[in-house]
Amino acid sequence: MKIKTHVTPYVSQGCLCRVRRENGFSLFELTIVLIVVGLLVSSSTQYYLSTIENSKSSLIEFQAATFSRAVGNLYGQAKISNSQSLSVMDSTIYLNEKGWPATAERRTSVKSYNQSPEECERLWHGLFSNAPGTVIAGSKEDNSGQSRKDFRVYSINGRICRYELNRSPNGEYFFDYHLSSGRVDVYGG
């Protein structure tokens, strides 16, 4: 037995309308969607990049402030105890002739005018128990381009230890520690 069905057009307020099925977007609709998505991606990329720059600035300011507090505290402790070295956690910090922290672990040339990058690096790791990783600027590891360390360490004229954020190109974010005065200057923050 066969049943016959009959489809009648939909009539509304005197209008004969056909029910039609659409498959997908028209070219115009697709273009509008792509433009909106492009605008969203463009604005979010600018926001993302500015957020990265803000985080680099905040990181270098935080590390410099922490470093400054640590050397200031050690300077004060050394003056009170009239000592040329202090124990901090598991390391010994050696002070230069002006009383400021100069190096850690091994006593080397503890002067405020002939600091080596290695001494700057030892000081960094002696001050912080969980110090961010460092690489000495110009070393084999640094020149290989494979270094994943957070900071690059310099000695400027033997009088300044420079700690540069390794994640930024062209030395945009760094701080300098002046060995003769204990001053910490932040750049790019």
Buried (B, 14 or more C-beta within 10 A) or exposed (E): EEEEEEEEEEEEEEEEEEEEEEEEEEEEEEEEEEEEEEEEEEEEEEEEEEEEEEEBBEBBBEBBBEBBEBBBBBBEBBEEEEEBBBEBEEBBBBBBEBBBBBBBBEEBEBBBEBBBBBBBBBBBBBBBEEBBEBBBBEBEEBEEEEBEBBBBBBBBEBBBBBBBBBBBEEBBBBBBBBBBEBEBBBBBB
